[in-house]
Amino acid sequence: MEPLLNADLHCHSVVSDGTLTPEALAARAKANGVQLWALTDHDEIGGQERAMAAAKAEGMKYLTGVEISITFAGKTVHIVGLGFDHKNDALVQGLRNTRGGRGERAKEMSEGLAKVGIMGAYEGSLKYVGNPELISRTHFARFLVETGVCKDTSEVFRKYLTENKPGFVPHRWASLENAVKWITGAGGIAVIAHPARYGFTANEEFALFTEFKNHGGRGVEVVTGSHSSADALQYADTALEFELAASRGSDFHSPEESHTDLGTLPWLPGQLTPVWELLSDRIQ
C-alpha cells in the first residue's frame, strides 16, 4: 500500500468523548475520501464492532483502534493501538481497569468547581456522556459552554480544567509498558499519538521514545490534527531516528469542536514507512 493513501487512523465517537456515532463517523470519513479508517476511542473498544460494520457498509478498509491514556514523566501521554484483536482478554481487562478511575475523578472535579460557584457540574456533564465509565474533562467543558460559563471549550480548559485550576484533578493512568504490552499482545501495533502536544524537554522526549521502543512500540503519529507542518517535519525525523513507522490521523472528535476534519490531513512525508504497511494482514 502506498504512502499517498488517505488513511485516517485516529478519531473518537460517542463511545468515548466524540459527538458522532461510529456509523456517522464512517459516513463522514467516506464522504471526505478516507480509504483506510480506524476508530480510536479513549480506553474503550466497545465501538469496534459497529465501526467495522459501518466501514464495510461504506466500502472502506478498516483497522481496529484504541487510544490508551498513560502516565509518563508526570504527564498524560496517549498511545494509539492499531490492528489488534479487539476480543483479546488481557487488552479488554486492562482497558476496563484504566477506565475505572474516571468516575471518581469526575466527582472530585465537580467538587472543585463547586468551590468556585459552579454547581452540579458532574450531573450536568453526564448528559453529554454516551458511556458513564468514560466521563472526561471534555464532557465537563461542553456542560460549562452550554450553561454560559464560558464561550467555548478551549476557554473552559484554560480557566478551569488544566493544572492548578479549580476543576483539575490528575489521574494516574496505565503505564507505558502495560499499554504497549496490551496492544502488541493482541497482535496490534502501538503508536505514540500527537507527540508535539506534550511539551516534554528534549531529554524527556528521548526517554519516552527510547522506553516506548524498548517495550515493543513501533509507530509514531507524524501527521495529525494538532501538528503544524513544522511538527510533522520534526517527528518525521524522529521516526527515522528511532526506526518507527509513521501514522496519520485527524484526532477528529466533533464537527463543532475539531480543527481538522476526517480525511483532510496533509500526506505523510515520502521517506517514511507508513504504519499500515506493517499491518497489511490486519486490514479488514
C-alpha positions as CSV (number, residue, x, y, z in Angstrom):
1,M,0.0,0.0,0.0
2,E,1.3,3.4,-1.0
3,P,2.2,6.3,1.4
4,L,-0.3,8.5,-0.5
5,L,-3.2,6.6,0.9
6,N,-5.9,8.7,2.6
7,A,-5.7,6.9,5.9
8,D,-7.3,8.4,9.0
9,L,-6.2,6.3,12.0
10,H,-7.2,8.5,14.9
11,C,-10.8,9.7,15.8
12,H,-13.4,9.5,18.5
13,S,-17.1,8.6,18.7
14,V,-19.8,8.9,21.3
15,V,-18.4,5.7,22.9
16,S,-15.7,8.0,24.4
17,D,-15.6,11.8,24.0
18,G,-16.7,12.3,20.4
19,T,-20.1,13.6,19.5
20,L,-20.9,11.3,16.5
21,T,-21.8,7.6,16.4
22,P,-19.4,5.2,14.8
23,E,-21.8,4.9,11.9
24,A,-21.9,8.7,11.3
25,L,-18.1,8.9,11.6
26,A,-17.8,6.2,8.9
27,A,-20.1,8.0,6.6
28,R,-18.3,11.3,7.1
29,A,-14.9,9.6,6.6
30,K,-16.1,8.0,3.3
31,A,-17.6,11.3,2.1
32,N,-14.2,13.0,2.8
33,G,-12.3,10.4,0.7
34,V,-10.9,8.3,3.5
35,Q,-9.7,4.9,2.1
36,L,-8.4,3.3,5.4
37,W,-10.1,4.2,8.7
38,A,-9.7,3.4,12.4
39,L,-11.9,4.4,15.3
40,T,-9.7,5.0,18.4
41,D,-11.9,5.8,21.3
42,H,-10.2,6.6,24.7
43,D,-9.5,3.4,26.7
44,E,-12.5,1.7,25.2
45,I,-13.1,-0.8,22.4
46,G,-16.8,-1.1,22.8
47,G,-17.4,0.7,19.4
48,Q,-15.2,-1.6,17.3
49,E,-17.9,-4.0,16.0
50,R,-20.1,-1.1,15.0
51,A,-17.2,0.7,13.3
52,M,-16.1,-2.4,11.4
53,A,-19.7,-3.0,10.2
54,A,-20.1,0.7,9.2
55,A,-16.7,0.7,7.3
56,K,-17.8,-2.4,5.5
57,A,-21.1,-0.9,4.6
58,E,-19.3,2.2,3.2
59,G,-16.8,0.1,1.2
60,M,-13.9,1.5,3.3
61,K,-11.0,-0.5,4.6
62,Y,-10.7,-0.7,8.4
63,L,-8.2,-1.2,11.2
64,T,-9.2,-1.8,14.8
65,G,-8.2,1.1,17.1
66,V,-7.9,2.5,20.6
67,E,-6.2,5.4,22.3
68,I,-4.8,4.4,25.8
69,S,-4.0,7.0,28.4
70,I,-0.7,6.5,30.2
71,T,1.4,8.5,32.7
72,F,5.0,9.3,31.7
73,A,7.3,11.8,33.4
74,G,4.3,13.1,35.3
75,K,2.2,13.9,32.2
76,T,-0.6,12.1,30.5
77,V,0.5,10.7,27.2
78,H,-1.7,8.8,24.6
79,I,-0.7,5.6,22.9
80,V,-2.8,4.6,19.9
81,G,-3.2,0.9,19.2
82,L,-4.0,-0.3,15.7
83,G,-4.8,-3.6,14.1
84,F,-5.3,-5.7,17.3
85,D,-7.7,-8.5,18.2
86,H,-10.4,-6.4,19.9
87,K,-11.6,-9.5,21.9
88,N,-8.2,-10.2,23.5
89,D,-8.8,-10.8,27.2
90,A,-5.7,-9.0,28.6
91,L,-6.5,-5.9,26.4
92,V,-10.2,-5.9,27.4
93,Q,-9.4,-6.2,31.1
94,G,-6.5,-3.7,31.0
95,L,-8.7,-1.1,29.4
96,R,-11.5,-1.8,31.9
97,N,-9.1,-1.1,34.8
98,T,-7.9,2.1,33.2
99,R,-11.4,3.4,32.8
100,G,-12.2,2.6,36.4
101,G,-10.7,5.7,37.8
102,R,-12.6,8.2,35.6
103,G,-15.9,8.3,37.6
104,E,-14.2,9.1,40.9
105,R,-12.0,11.7,39.3
106,A,-15.1,13.3,37.7
107,K,-16.8,13.6,41.1
108,E,-13.7,15.3,42.5
109,M,-13.6,17.7,39.6
110,S,-17.2,18.6,40.3
111,E,-16.4,19.3,43.9
112,G,-13.5,21.6,42.8
113,L,-15.8,23.5,40.5
114,A,-18.5,23.8,43.2
115,K,-15.9,25.7,45.4
116,V,-15.8,28.4,42.8
117,G,-19.6,28.6,42.5
118,I,-20.2,26.2,39.5
119,M,-22.7,23.8,40.9
120,G,-24.0,20.4,39.6
121,A,-21.1,20.0,37.1
122,Y,-20.9,16.2,37.5
123,E,-24.7,15.7,36.9
124,G,-24.7,18.3,34.1
125,S,-21.8,16.7,32.3
126,L,-23.4,13.2,32.4
127,K,-25.9,14.1,29.8
128,Y,-23.1,14.5,27.3
129,V,-21.7,11.1,28.1
130,G,-22.5,8.1,25.9
131,N,-20.6,5.9,28.3
132,P,-20.5,7.0,32.0
133,E,-17.3,4.9,32.6
134,L,-15.6,7.4,30.2
135,I,-16.7,10.7,31.6
136,S,-13.8,13.2,30.9
137,R,-12.8,16.8,31.0
138,T,-14.3,17.3,27.5
139,H,-17.8,16.4,28.8
140,F,-17.4,19.0,31.7
141,A,-16.3,21.5,29.1
142,R,-19.4,21.0,27.0
143,F,-21.6,21.5,30.1
144,L,-19.8,24.7,31.0
145,V,-20.2,26.1,27.5
146,E,-23.9,25.2,27.3
147,T,-24.6,26.8,30.7
148,G,-22.9,30.0,29.6
149,V,-19.9,29.9,32.0
150,C,-17.5,30.0,29.0
151,K,-17.9,30.8,25.3
152,D,-16.1,27.7,24.0
153,T,-14.4,24.5,25.3
154,S,-10.9,25.9,25.0
155,E,-11.8,28.7,27.4
156,V,-13.1,26.1,29.8
157,F,-9.9,24.2,29.8
158,R,-7.8,27.4,30.1
159,K,-9.8,28.7,33.1
160,Y,-11.0,25.6,34.9
161,L,-9.6,22.2,33.8
162,T,-5.8,22.5,33.5
163,E,-3.2,22.2,36.2
164,N,-3.6,24.5,39.2
165,K,-7.2,25.4,38.1
166,P,-10.3,24.7,40.3
167,G,-11.6,21.7,38.3
168,F,-8.3,19.9,37.6
169,V,-7.8,16.5,39.2
170,P,-4.8,14.4,38.0
171,H,-5.5,10.8,37.1
172,R,-3.0,8.0,37.3
173,W,-3.3,6.0,34.1
174,A,-1.8,2.8,32.8
175,S,2.0,2.5,32.5
176,L,3.7,2.8,29.1
177,E,4.9,-0.8,29.4
178,N,1.3,-2.1,30.0
179,A,-0.3,-0.1,27.2
180,V,2.3,-1.3,24.7
181,K,2.1,-4.9,26.0
182,W,-1.7,-5.0,25.8
183,I,-1.7,-3.8,22.2
184,T,1.2,-5.9,20.9
185,G,-0.1,-9.0,22.9
186,A,-3.3,-8.7,21.0
187,G,-1.5,-8.7,17.7
188,G,-1.5,-4.9,17.1
189,I,1.0,-2.1,16.7
190,A,1.5,0.7,19.4
191,V,1.9,4.3,18.2
192,I,2.8,7.4,20.2
193,A,-0.1,9.8,19.5
194,H,0.5,13.6,18.7
195,P,3.9,13.8,20.3
196,A,4.2,17.6,19.8
197,R,1.3,18.1,22.3
198,Y,3.1,17.0,25.5
199,G,5.6,19.8,26.0
200,F,8.4,17.5,27.0
201,T,12.0,18.6,27.3
202,A,14.4,17.1,24.7
203,N,15.6,14.7,27.4
204,E,12.1,13.6,28.5
205,E,11.1,13.0,24.9
206,F,14.2,11.0,24.2
207,A,13.4,8.9,27.3
208,L,9.7,8.4,26.1
209,F,10.7,7.2,22.6
210,T,13.5,5.0,23.9
211,E,11.3,3.3,26.5
212,F,8.5,3.0,24.1
213,K,10.7,1.3,21.6
214,N,12.2,-1.0,24.3
215,H,8.7,-2.2,25.2
216,G,7.9,-3.1,21.6
217,G,6.3,0.2,20.3
218,R,6.7,0.5,16.6
219,G,5.0,3.7,15.4
220,V,4.5,7.5,15.9
221,E,1.9,9.9,14.6
222,V,3.7,12.3,12.3
223,V,0.7,13.9,10.6
224,T,-2.2,14.7,13.0
225,G,-4.7,17.4,13.6
226,S,-2.8,19.2,16.3
227,H,0.6,19.1,14.5
228,S,1.9,22.1,12.4
229,S,3.8,21.4,9.3
230,A,7.0,22.1,11.3
231,D,5.9,19.5,13.9
232,A,5.3,16.9,11.1
233,L,8.8,17.5,9.8
234,Q,10.3,17.2,13.3
235,Y,8.6,13.9,14.0
236,A,9.3,12.6,10.6
237,D,13.0,12.9,11.6
238,T,12.2,11.3,15.0
239,A,10.5,8.4,13.2
240,L,13.6,7.9,11.1
241,E,16.0,8.3,14.1
242,F,14.1,5.6,16.2
243,E,13.2,3.5,13.1
244,L,9.5,3.8,13.8
245,A,6.7,3.6,11.2
246,A,4.6,6.8,10.7
247,S,0.9,7.2,11.3
248,R,-1.6,9.7,10.1
249,G,-4.8,10.6,11.9
250,S,-7.0,13.7,12.4
251,D,-8.0,13.1,16.0
252,F,-11.5,14.2,15.0
253,H,-14.0,14.5,17.9
254,S,-16.8,16.7,16.6
255,P,-17.9,18.8,13.7
256,E,-18.3,21.8,16.1
257,E,-15.0,21.4,18.0
258,S,-12.4,19.8,15.8
259,H,-9.9,21.9,13.8
260,T,-9.2,19.1,11.4
261,D,-11.9,17.1,9.7
262,L,-11.7,13.4,8.9
263,G,-9.6,12.7,5.8
264,T,-8.3,16.2,5.3
265,L,-4.7,15.9,6.5
266,P,-1.5,16.5,4.5
267,W,0.2,13.4,3.2
268,L,2.9,11.6,5.1
269,P,6.4,12.6,4.1
270,G,7.6,10.1,1.4
271,Q,10.7,8.8,3.1
272,L,8.8,7.2,6.0
273,T,7.3,3.7,6.3
274,P,3.5,4.1,6.7
275,V,2.3,2.1,9.7
276,W,-0.4,0.5,7.5
277,E,2.4,-1.3,5.6
278,L,3.2,-3.2,8.7
279,L,-0.5,-4.0,9.3
280,S,-1.5,-5.2,5.8
281,D,-2.6,-8.6,7.1
282,R,-4.8,-6.9,9.8
283,I,-6.7,-4.6,7.5
284,Q,-10.4,-5.6,7.1
